[in-house]
Amino acid sequence: MSQLVIKESRREERFKNKERRGKFEIIADVLSVAREGAKKTQIVYKANLNFKIVSEYLSFLEVKGFIGNTSRDYTTTEKGEKFLRIYKEMEELLA
C-alpha cells in the first residue's frame, strides 16, 4: 500500500511539473497496472496514456515476454516483475 501511495504522489508531482516520462517509466507504469490483471482501458486510464500509445507498448511488451494477454486481460509476467524490481532499484540509487 505504501508503495502505491509513493508512486501516486510521484505521478502527481510529475504532472504538476509537466515532466515527460521516458520509455522505461512508461513501461514500469504499464507493468505495474497489469500486475493483478487489467483490461486495456484500465491501463490507458491508470497509466495516463492514450489507446494508440498503449497498444504499441502492449504489443512490444508481449513480444518481449514482459506481459501476457489472456482474452482481454493483460497480466505482468515473471520477466515483467523482474523488470519492475530492477527498475525500482535503479530509481532508489538515483534518488
Secondary structure by P-SEA (a helix, b strand, c coil): caaaaaaaaaaaaaaaacccccaaaaaaaaaaaacccccaaaaaaaacccaaaaaaaaaaaaaaccbbbcccbbbbcaaaaaaaaaaaaaaaaac
